[in-house]
Amino acid sequence: MKEKKDDFMEDVLGIVKEGKQYLVFTLDKKNYALLVSNIKEIIRMQSITKIPNVPNYIKGVINLRGDIVQIIDTRLRLNLDPVEYNKFSVIVVVDVEDTQFGITTDEVKGLYGIKDDEVKEVEGGDYLDNYLTGQVAVDEGIIRILDINKLMGQS
């Protein structure tokens, strides 16, 4: 299965082979990244069934080929302003401790290879820092690397 995922991502997005592979996407015109190893798939935005009495960042659930997947609005989780989903918005399905979640993104930028020694500690101490493992400078600007476990409230 892993080989198929890598083949798909290489064909669709183009993989930079050097370093660990990260999926880079935007939120509020800033670049964020997740390790590809945490990602199950990327799907188009679809109708989300709301569920009552949950935090505002939990948009609801979708039926993904028979699996019920909870959808997290990543912007709301990170205390960013909400926006309407558009044709560039996608859901990134991730696996966190054998549980699937979907997180919303404004737009997927592509895959980047990032070496561990390129990742710098995040400084500033704002709310967002609680969800980051580091950041890296690239030609396109800064990429903030998200800690998926913290984002999902798992640690």
N, C-alpha and C positions, 0 to 999 in steps of 0.2 A: 504494500500500500504506500509506504513512504516514497518508493521510486516513482509511482504514478503521480503523487503530489508534487514532487520535485520536477518531473517532466512537464506537468501542467503549468506550474509557475514559471518554468524556464521558457516554455513556448509562449505564454501569454504576457508575462511581465519582463522577462529577461533577467537572469540572475548574475550578479557580480560574484564570482567564485571565491574571492579572497575574504577571509574572516568569517565570522558567524553571519548567517543570513537573517535579515530583518525586513519585515514588510513595513514600508513607510506610507503614512497617510496623513491627511491634514484635518485639523480641527481649528476653526477660527483663524485660518490662514497661517497656522504654525504646523511644523512637521513633527510627527510622533512616530514611534516605531514599536513593533512587537517582534519577538523572536519567531521566526517561521515555524520552529518546532512546536509552538503552542497553537498554531493555526490549523484548523481542520479544513476549512474552505471559505471562499468568498462568494456571497450571493447578492443578487440584486435586492434592493429595497422592496418589501412587500407588505401586505396588510398585516398589521400587528393587532392581536386581540388583547384588549386592556384587561387587567386584573385589579380588583379592588383592594384597598388597604395596603398598598405597598409604597415604598419611597418613590418620590417623583421621578427619579432617574431610571426606574424600572418601567419601561414603556409597555410591557406585556409579554405575550408569548406568540410564537409562530409554530406551525406544524411543518417540520422539515423531514419529509419522507417518512412520516409516522413517529418521529421523535418530537416531543414538545421541548422547544428551546426558548429560554428566557432571554428577552432582548433588553440590553442596557443602553440608554442614550448616553454615550460617552461624554458629550458636551455637558449635560446636566450633572453627571457624576463628578466631573472636574470643575464644577461651578462656573462654567462658561455660559454665555447667553444662548438660549435655544434658537434654532432656526428651522424652517420648513425643509423637509427632505426634498431632494431634487434628483435629476437624472444621473448625477455623479455620486449621490449617496449610496453606500453599500453597507451590508452587514458582514462583518468578519466573525465567523464562527470559530470560537476558541475552545480548547479543552483545558479545564482547570481541575486537577485532582479528580479525573474521570467524570466530570460534569461538563456538559456543553452549555456555553453561553454565546449569545450574539452581541457584538458591540457595534454601534453605529459609527460611521466615519463620514466626513464631508466629501472626501475624494481619496482614492488610492493613488499614490504616486509611483510606486514600484518597489522593487527589492534592492536592497543595498547589502554589500558585504562590509561588516564593521569589525575591525580587530579589537580585542579586549583592551590593548594599550592605547587605543584612540579614544576610549570612553573616559570622560572626565566627570568628576563629582559635581553634583548640582549644588550651587550655592544660592542663598537668598532667603531660604526658610519660609517661603509662602506655602499656602495650602496645597498647591499642585505638587510641590516637592515630595509630599508624602507618597505619591504614586509613581515616582520616577526612580530608576536605578542608576541613571546617569544621562549624559548628553555628549554629543559629538558634533564637531564642526565639519561641514562638508561645503563644497562649492555653492550649493543651493541655500546655505544658511545653517542653522542649528537644528539637529534632530534630537528630540527628547525621547529617551527610551523608557517606555512604561513597564512597570512591574504588574503583570497581569493578575497575580495573586492578590495584591493590595487593591487593585482596581475592582476586583470582584468581591472584596471583603473577606478573602480567605485567610489572610494573615495579618 
